[in-house]
Structures are given as structure tokens and as C-alpha cells.
Amino acid sequence: MALVSDPAWILTKNSIMERAVQLMAELSQHYEPELTGLRRVVEAAGYILPANWDRPKISRGENYQGLPYVVLDQPRLFGKEDILAIRTMFWWGHYFMVTLHLKGVMQERFAGELERHAGDLAKAGFHIAMSGDEWRHELEDDNYRLLQTDSIDKSTAYPFIKLSAKCSLDRWNESLEILFGLFRTLVRALGE
């Protein structure tokens, strides 16, 4: 009953969530110029991107495995069969993470590029999804494995590729630089 009677803790939580939203907005401004080269690569492969594919979408929620979160999707192409998205996520009590999600034509187009850059991605701390569930985001041992140089080739047995790296919450003050660096690593691996 003490928590219900004390508004301070919920106000603190609301303040932290607002800071996370502001961080995502600032990241989106850094991300946008990096996407010009990626657009050229995708369109050179014959895929016509919608006009809003590189516009940021920031969303927040209260219940990813019972905890609050904030998500920035940029770029974001979510089709029935084709996905090209980079998701940056703040997950309360856990970490920040940057995740590349490819499916369909995008997986076919970029799997080779990712294999060629697997060393750089591994050095940056990326993990690869190995559970077969493309909508699980948590970096747990039953869901992701540390990327090895041959991991991407093995993951093509799934109808998607997901690569993810995290930044611990105790590095909040450095998180903009860290998350932007992870984002850039992904964009460059896609053949910027």
C-alpha cells in the first residue's frame, strides 16, 4: 500500500520513460543521413521503397514481458513477406538494443553482405537470433547466440535474419554514441 500512496515513484518512472523517448528522437536525427546510401543499394537491386521507409516511428508500451519499453523503428519496411528494419529499443530493467531484422527479398539481398561483414559485426558485439521466433527481442541464450563468422550462413535456415547488440543501462550517458555506432555498423554491413 505504501507504493500506491506515494506518487513519487511513478513520476520518476514517467520521467525516465520520457528521457528514453527523447533519446530515441535524438538518435533518429543521427540515423537519417546514414540511410541515403542504403536506399541506393536497395533500389539498385530493383526494390522500390515506399516514401516513408526511412521516417522514424517511436512507440512506447508498458508490457514487454511485464516491463515498460520504448522503440525506434528506422528504417522500417514491414511487408507481408519482406522486412527491412532496424529497431532500437529501451527495455526497462534490462538494456538498450539495436536490432536488424531482414526477411524475404531483403534477407536474400543482404545475407551475403552480412556474411562478408560478419567479422566486423562480431567485433561490435552483435548476436544472431537462433530460436526461430522472429518477434522475440530479448538477448537470452535460448534466443540469440554471439555472432561467429559462420553464424549468418547457418541462420539462413530460418525465414529471417535478426542481428542484435546491446548497451547496458548503466551506460545511459554514453548510450547515444554507442547506439549510433551499432546502427552505423549495421548500415555499413548492408553495403551502404
C-alpha positions in Angstrom: 0.0 0.0 0.0 2.9 2.4 0.5 3.7 2.4 -3.2 0.1 3.1 -4.1 0.1 6.1 -1.7 3.4 7.5 -3.0 3.2 9.3 -6.4 7.0 9.9 -6.4 8.0 6.5 -7.8 5.5 6.7 -10.7 6.6 10.2 -11.5 10.2 9.1 -11.6 9.2 6.2 -13.9 7.4 8.6 -16.2 10.4 10.9 -16.3 12.7 8.1 -17.2 10.4 6.9 -20.0 10.2 10.5 -21.4 14.1 10.6 -21.3 14.1 7.3 -23.3 11.7 8.8 -25.9 13.8 11.9 -26.2 16.9 9.7 -26.7 15.1 7.9 -29.5 14.2 11.2 -31.1 17.8 12.3 -31.0 19.0 9.0 -32.4 16.6 9.3 -35.3 18.1 12.6 -36.3 21.6 10.9 -36.3 20.3 7.9 -38.2 18.5 9.7 -41.1 21.6 10.8 -43.0 23.1 7.3 -42.8 20.2 5.9 -44.8 20.8 7.6 -48.1 23.4 5.0 -49.2 21.2 2.1 -48.0 18.3 3.4 -50.1 20.6 3.4 -53.2 21.7 -0.1 -52.5 18.1 -1.4 -52.1 16.8 0.4 -55.1 19.7 -0.7 -57.3 18.6 -4.3 -56.5 15.3 -3.4 -58.1 13.2 -3.0 -55.0 11.0 0.2 -54.9 10.9 1.6 -51.4 7.9 3.5 -50.1 8.5 7.2 -49.4 8.2 6.8 -45.6 10.5 3.8 -45.2 13.2 5.9 -43.6 11.0 8.0 -41.4 11.3 7.3 -37.7 8.5 5.7 -35.8 8.8 5.9 -32.0 6.4 3.9 -29.9 6.2 3.0 -26.2 4.5 0.5 -24.2 4.1 -0.9 -20.7 4.2 -4.6 -21.2 7.1 -6.3 -23.0 7.4 -9.3 -20.6 5.7 -7.2 -18.0 8.1 -4.2 -18.3 7.9 -0.8 -20.0 9.8 -0.2 -23.3 10.4 2.5 -25.9 11.1 1.5 -29.6 12.5 3.4 -32.5 12.0 1.8 -35.9 14.2 3.4 -38.6 14.4 2.3 -41.3 11.1 0.4 -41.3 9.8 -1.7 -44.1 7.3 -4.2 -42.7 5.6 -6.0 -45.5 3.7 -9.3 -45.6 6.7 -11.2 -46.9 9.6 -8.7 -46.9 11.1 -6.9 -43.9 14.0 -4.5 -43.7 14.0 -2.8 -40.3 16.5 -1.5 -37.7 14.9 -1.4 -34.3 16.4 0.5 -31.4 14.8 -0.4 -28.1 15.0 0.7 -24.4 13.7 -2.2 -22.2 13.2 -1.2 -18.6 15.4 -3.1 -16.2 17.4 -4.7 -18.9 19.3 -2.8 -21.6 19.2 -0.8 -24.8 19.5 -2.8 -28.0 19.8 -2.3 -31.7 18.4 -5.0 -34.0 18.5 -5.6 -37.7 15.5 -7.6 -39.0 15.6 -9.0 -42.6 13.0 -11.2 -44.2 12.0 -12.3 -47.7 13.6 -10.4 -50.6 15.6 -8.3 -48.1 17.1 -11.4 -46.5 18.0 -12.8 -49.9 19.6 -9.5 -51.0 21.6 -8.8 -47.8 22.6 -12.2 -46.4 25.8 -12.3 -48.5 26.7 -8.7 -47.4 26.3 -9.7 -43.8 28.4 -12.8 -44.2 31.2 -10.7 -45.7 31.0 -8.3 -42.7 30.5 -10.9 -40.1 33.9 -10.2 -38.5 33.1 -6.5 -38.1 29.6 -7.3 -36.7 31.0 -9.9 -34.2 33.7 -7.4 -33.1 30.9 -4.8 -32.4 29.2 -7.4 -30.2 26.3 -8.5 -32.4 24.3 -11.6 -31.7 22.3 -13.6 -34.1 18.7 -14.9 -33.5 18.7 -18.7 -33.4 15.3 -19.6 -31.8 13.2 -19.4 -35.0 10.8 -16.8 -33.4 11.4 -13.5 -35.2 9.3 -11.5 -32.7 11.3 -12.3 -29.6 13.6 -9.4 -28.8 15.4 -10.4 -25.6 19.0 -11.3 -25.8 18.8 -14.6 -23.9 20.8 -17.7 -24.6 17.8 -19.6 -25.9 17.1 -16.8 -28.4 20.4 -15.3 -29.5 24.0 -16.5 -29.9 27.1 -14.4 -30.1 27.8 -13.9 -33.8 30.6 -16.1 -35.3 31.9 -15.7 -38.8 29.8 -18.7 -40.0 26.6 -17.9 -38.0 24.9 -15.9 -40.7 25.2 -18.8 -43.2 23.7 -21.2 -40.6 20.8 -18.8 -39.8 19.5 -18.8 -43.4 17.7 -22.0 -42.5 15.2 -19.6 -40.9 12.9 -17.4 -43.0 14.5 -14.3 -41.4 17.8 -12.9 -40.1 18.0 -10.9 -36.9 21.2 -9.4 -35.6 21.2 -7.6 -32.2 23.6 -5.9 -29.9 23.0 -4.3 -26.6 24.2 -1.3 -24.5 23.8 -1.7 -20.7 21.6 0.8 -18.9 24.4 1.9 -16.6 26.0 3.5 -19.8 22.9 5.8 -20.3 25.1 8.9 -20.6 27.1 7.3 -23.4 24.1 5.5 -25.0 23.6 7.9 -27.9 27.2 7.4 -29.2 27.1 3.6 -28.5 23.7 3.0 -30.1 24.6 5.2 -33.1 27.8 3.3 -33.5 25.9 0.0 -33.6 23.4 1.4 -36.1 26.2 2.6 -38.3 27.9 -0.8 -38.2 24.7 -2.4 -39.4 24.1 0.1 -42.2 27.7 -0.3 -43.4 27.4 -4.1 -43.3 24.4 -3.9 -45.6 26.6 -2.2 -48.2 26.0 1.5 -47.6 
